[in-house]
Amino acid sequence: MRSARIALCALLITGAAGLAPTTASSASSAPSATPNAFALSSSAFADGGVIPKVHECTSGGGNDPAKRNESPPLTWSGAPAAAKSYAIVMRDLDNANLIHWVIYDIPVSTTSLPQNVEHKYQPSVPAGSRQVYYRGSASLYGYQGPCSPSTVNTYEFVVYALNQASLTNLNSNSSTRTAARAITAATIGSARITGES
């Protein structure tokens, strides 16, 4: 009788010990409430990859028909919930951070840009957005592609989530640097990718 009671106690202790890890494991396998991180990508090239020629400038000399100065398609996700608009700035990191493209007042409902955004102050897509005039190897509104024929440079694309629906202090005469400062001042989050050309 006594040995039966000892065996029963041992069985209960073993069973209780076996339950503890299962309970802890269940708690730790609960889904995480962490939101997705703000991220930017392009279907034209991988982060750190080679930017296709179609996105290179046409003002750098030569007559390569593959070069068309078309902006790359860009897509972003996981932006801060408080975002009211977006802006994108492209820089040549190997040429004193020269700004090649600024597009801003991108509606908060927009999460991508198509390839070849029009070279206009107010492109039709995305509706409501505005672009800064580029003064350099070319003179145009909007995107100026990679222009480094004798070197391979790193170009950075950054999407900024802004706390304003419109940067009303900017206009069609604003410089790329002025626009970049206004964007930085209104930023509540950003995501980036780079490409080589």
Contacts in CASP RR format, 6 or more apart in sequence:
PFRMAT RR
TARGET T0000
AUTHOR 0000-0000-0000
METHOD contacts of the structure
MODEL  1
MRSARIALCALLITGAAGLAPTTASSASSAPSATPNAFALSSSAFADGGV
IPKVHECTSGGGNDPAKRNESPPLTWSGAPAAAKSYAIVMRDLDNANLIH
WVIYDIPVSTTSLPQNVEHKYQPSVPAGSRQVYYRGSASLYGYQGPCSPS
TVNTYEFVVYALNQASLTNLNSNSSTRTAARAITAATIGSARITGES
35 78 0 8 1.000
36 77 0 8 1.000
36 78 0 8 1.000
37 78 0 8 1.000
37 191 0 8 1.000
38 76 0 8 1.000
38 77 0 8 1.000
38 78 0 8 1.000
38 79 0 8 1.000
38 80 0 8 1.000
38 159 0 8 1.000
38 161 0 8 1.000
38 189 0 8 1.000
38 190 0 8 1.000
38 191 0 8 1.000
39 76 0 8 1.000
39 77 0 8 1.000
39 78 0 8 1.000
39 191 0 8 1.000
40 74 0 8 1.000
40 75 0 8 1.000
40 76 0 8 1.000
40 157 0 8 1.000
40 158 0 8 1.000
40 159 0 8 1.000
40 191 0 8 1.000
40 192 0 8 1.000
40 193 0 8 1.000
41 47 0 8 1.000
41 74 0 8 1.000
41 75 0 8 1.000
41 76 0 8 1.000
41 193 0 8 1.000
42 72 0 8 1.000
42 73 0 8 1.000
42 74 0 8 1.000
42 75 0 8 1.000
42 157 0 8 1.000
42 193 0 8 1.000
43 73 0 8 1.000
43 75 0 8 1.000
44 51 0 8 1.000
44 52 0 8 1.000
44 55 0 8 1.000
44 72 0 8 1.000
44 73 0 8 1.000
44 115 0 8 1.000
45 51 0 8 1.000
45 52 0 8 1.000
45 72 0 8 1.000
45 195 0 8 1.000
47 193 0 8 1.000
47 194 0 8 1.000
47 195 0 8 1.000
48 154 0 8 1.000
48 193 0 8 1.000
48 194 0 8 1.000
48 195 0 8 1.000
48 196 0 8 1.000
49 194 0 8 1.000
49 195 0 8 1.000
49 196 0 8 1.000
50 195 0 8 1.000
50 196 0 8 1.000
50 197 0 8 1.000
51 72 0 8 1.000
51 146 0 8 1.000
51 155 0 8 1.000
51 195 0 8 1.000
51 196 0 8 1.000
51 197 0 8 1.000
52 72 0 8 1.000
53 64 0 8 1.000
53 66 0 8 1.000
53 67 0 8 1.000
54 66 0 8 1.000
54 67 0 8 1.000
54 68 0 8 1.000
54 70 0 8 1.000
55 68 0 8 1.000
55 69 0 8 1.000
55 70 0 8 1.000
55 71 0 8 1.000
55 72 0 8 1.000
55 145 0 8 1.000
55 146 0 8 1.000
55 197 0 8 1.000
56 66 0 8 1.000
56 67 0 8 1.000
56 68 0 8 1.000
56 69 0 8 1.000
56 145 0 8 1.000
56 146 0 8 1.000
56 147 0 8 1.000
56 197 0 8 1.000
57 67 0 8 1.000
57 69 0 8 1.000
57 137 0 8 1.000
57 138 0 8 1.000
57 144 0 8 1.000
57 145 0 8 1.000
57 146 0 8 1.000
57 147 0 8 1.000
58 67 0 8 1.000
58 68 0 8 1.000
58 69 0 8 1.000
58 138 0 8 1.000
59 69 0 8 1.000
59 137 0 8 1.000
59 138 0 8 1.000
59 144 0 8 1.000
59 147 0 8 1.000
60 137 0 8 1.000
60 147 0 8 1.000
60 149 0 8 1.000
61 149 0 8 1.000
68 116 0 8 1.000
69 138 0 8 1.000
69 143 0 8 1.000
69 144 0 8 1.000
69 145 0 8 1.000
70 115 0 8 1.000
70 116 0 8 1.000
70 143 0 8 1.000
71 101 0 8 1.000
71 113 0 8 1.000
71 115 0 8 1.000
71 116 0 8 1.000
71 117 0 8 1.000
71 142 0 8 1.000
71 143 0 8 1.000
71 145 0 8 1.000
72 115 0 8 1.000
72 157 0 8 1.000
73 112 0 8 1.000
73 113 0 8 1.000
73 114 0 8 1.000
73 115 0 8 1.000
74 88 0 8 1.000
74 112 0 8 1.000
74 113 0 8 1.000
74 157 0 8 1.000
74 159 0 8 1.000
75 111 0 8 1.000
75 112 0 8 1.000
75 113 0 8 1.000
76 86 0 8 1.000
76 111 0 8 1.000
76 112 0 8 1.000
76 159 0 8 1.000
76 191 0 8 1.000
77 111 0 8 1.000
79 86 0 8 1.000
79 111 0 8 1.000
79 159 0 8 1.000
79 161 0 8 1.000
79 189 0 8 1.000
79 191 0 8 1.000
80 161 0 8 1.000
80 188 0 8 1.000
80 189 0 8 1.000
82 161 0 8 1.000
82 163 0 8 1.000
82 188 0 8 1.000
83 108 0 8 1.000
83 161 0 8 1.000
83 162 0 8 1.000
83 163 0 8 1.000
83 188 0 8 1.000
83 189 0 8 1.000
84 108 0 8 1.000
84 162 0 8 1.000
84 163 0 8 1.000
84 164 0 8 1.000
84 165 0 8 1.000
85 104 0 8 1.000
85 105 0 8 1.000
85 106 0 8 1.000
85 107 0 8 1.000
85 108 0 8 1.000
85 162 0 8 1.000
85 164 0 8 1.000
85 165 0 8 1.000
85 166 0 8 1.000
85 167 0 8 1.000
86 104 0 8 1.000
86 106 0 8 1.000
86 107 0 8 1.000
86 108 0 8 1.000
86 110 0 8 1.000
86 159 0 8 1.000
86 160 0 8 1.000
86 161 0 8 1.000
86 162 0 8 1.000
87 102 0 8 1.000
87 103 0 8 1.000
87 104 0 8 1.000
87 105 0 8 1.000
87 106 0 8 1.000
87 159 0 8 1.000
87 160 0 8 1.000
87 162 0 8 1.000
87 167 0 8 1.000
87 183 0 8 1.000
88 101 0 8 1.000
88 102 0 8 1.000
88 103 0 8 1.000
88 104 0 8 1.000
88 106 0 8 1.000
88 113 0 8 1.000
88 157 0 8 1.000
88 158 0 8 1.000
88 159 0 8 1.000
88 160 0 8 1.000
89 99 0 8 1.000
89 101 0 8 1.000
89 102 0 8 1.000
89 157 0 8 1.000
89 158 0 8 1.000
89 160 0 8 1.000
89 179 0 8 1.000
89 180 0 8 1.000
89 183 0 8 1.000
90 99 0 8 1.000
90 100 0 8 1.000
90 101 0 8 1.000
90 102 0 8 1.000
90 143 0 8 1.000
90 145 0 8 1.000
90 155 0 8 1.000
90 156 0 8 1.000
90 157 0 8 1.000
90 158 0 8 1.000
91 97 0 8 1.000
91 98 0 8 1.000
91 99 0 8 1.000
91 100 0 8 1.000
91 155 0 8 1.000
91 156 0 8 1.000
91 158 0 8 1.000
92 98 0 8 1.000
92 100 0 8 1.000
92 146 0 8 1.000
92 148 0 8 1.000
92 153 0 8 1.000
92 154 0 8 1.000
92 155 0 8 1.000
93 153 0 8 1.000
93 154 0 8 1.000
93 155 0 8 1.000
93 156 0 8 1.000
93 194 0 8 1.000
94 148 0 8 1.000
94 151 0 8 1.000
94 153 0 8 1.000
94 154 0 8 1.000
95 148 0 8 1.000
95 153 0 8 1.000
99 134 0 8 1.000
99 176 0 8 1.000
99 177 0 8 1.000
99 180 0 8 1.000
100 134 0 8 1.000
100 143 0 8 1.000
100 144 0 8 1.000
100 145 0 8 1.000
100 146 0 8 1.000
100 155 0 8 1.000
101 131 0 8 1.000
101 132 0 8 1.000
101 134 0 8 1.000
101 142 0 8 1.000
101 143 0 8 1.000
101 144 0 8 1.000
101 145 0 8 1.000
102 131 0 8 1.000
102 132 0 8 1.000
102 142 0 8 1.000
102 176 0 8 1.000
102 179 0 8 1.000
102 180 0 8 1.000
102 183 0 8 1.000
103 113 0 8 1.000
103 117 0 8 1.000
103 123 0 8 1.000
103 129 0 8 1.000
103 130 0 8 1.000
103 131 0 8 1.000
103 132 0 8 1.000
103 142 0 8 1.000
103 143 0 8 1.000
104 129 0 8 1.000
104 130 0 8 1.000
104 131 0 8 1.000
104 132 0 8 1.000
104 162 0 8 1.000
104 167 0 8 1.000
104 170 0 8 1.000
104 179 0 8 1.000
104 182 0 8 1.000
104 183 0 8 1.000
105 128 0 8 1.000
105 129 0 8 1.000
105 130 0 8 1.000
105 165 0 8 1.000
105 166 0 8 1.000
105 167 0 8 1.000
106 113 0 8 1.000
106 126 0 8 1.000
106 128 0 8 1.000
106 129 0 8 1.000
107 126 0 8 1.000
107 127 0 8 1.000
107 128 0 8 1.000
107 129 0 8 1.000
108 165 0 8 1.000
110 126 0 8 1.000
113 125 0 8 1.000
113 126 0 8 1.000
114 125 0 8 1.000
117 123 0 8 1.000
117 125 0 8 1.000
117 131 0 8 1.000
117 142 0 8 1.000
117 143 0 8 1.000
118 124 0 8 1.000
118 125 0 8 1.000
119 131 0 8 1.000
119 140 0 8 1.000
119 141 0 8 1.000
119 142 0 8 1.000
119 143 0 8 1.000
120 131 0 8 1.000
120 141 0 8 1.000
120 142 0 8 1.000
121 130 0 8 1.000
121 131 0 8 1.000
121 133 0 8 1.000
121 141 0 8 1.000
121 172 0 8 1.000
122 128 0 8 1.000
122 129 0 8 1.000
122 130 0 8 1.000
122 131 0 8 1.000
123 129 0 8 1.000
123 131 0 8 1.000
130 170 0 8 1.000
130 172 0 8 1.000
131 141 0 8 1.000
131 142 0 8 1.000
131 143 0 8 1.000
132 141 0 8 1.000
132 142 0 8 1.000
132 170 0 8 1.000
132 174 0 8 1.000
132 175 0 8 1.000
132 176 0 8 1.000
132 179 0 8 1.000
133 139 0 8 1.000
133 140 0 8 1.000
133 141 0 8 1.000
133 142 0 8 1.000
133 172 0 8 1.000
133 173 0 8 1.000
134 140 0 8 1.000
134 141 0 8 1.000
134 142 0 8 1.000
134 143 0 8 1.000
134 144 0 8 1.000
134 176 0 8 1.000
135 175 0 8 1.000
136 144 0 8 1.000
137 144 0 8 1.000
137 147 0 8 1.000
138 144 0 8 1.000
145 155 0 8 1.000
145 197 0 8 1.000
146 153 0 8 1.000
146 155 0 8 1.000
146 197 0 8 1.000
148 197 0 8 1.000
152 196 0 8 1.000
152 197 0 8 1.000
153 196 0 8 1.000
153 197 0 8 1.000
154 194 0 8 1.000
154 195 0 8 1.000
154 196 0 8 1.000
155 194 0 8 1.000
155 195 0 8 1.000
155 196 0 8 1.000
155 197 0 8 1.000
156 192 0 8 1.000
156 193 0 8 1.000
156 194 0 8 1.000
156 195 0 8 1.000
157 192 0 8 1.000
157 193 0 8 1.000
157 194 0 8 1.000
157 195 0 8 1.000
158 190 0 8 1.000
158 191 0 8 1.000
158 192 0 8 1.000
159 190 0 8 1.000
159 191 0 8 1.000
159 192 0 8 1.000
160 183 0 8 1.000
160 184 0 8 1.000
160 186 0 8 1.000
160 187 0 8 1.000
160 189 0 8 1.000
160 190 0 8 1.000
161 187 0 8 1.000
161 188 0 8 1.000
161 189 0 8 1.000
161 190 0 8 1.000
162 183 0 8 1.000
162 186 0 8 1.000
162 187 0 8 1.000
162 188 0 8 1.000
163 186 0 8 1.000
163 187 0 8 1.000
163 188 0 8 1.000
164 186 0 8 1.000
167 179 0 8 1.000
167 182 0 8 1.000
167 183 0 8 1.000
167 186 0 8 1.000
169 182 0 8 1.000
170 178 0 8 1.000
170 179 0 8 1.000
170 182 0 8 1.000
174 182 0 8 1.000
END
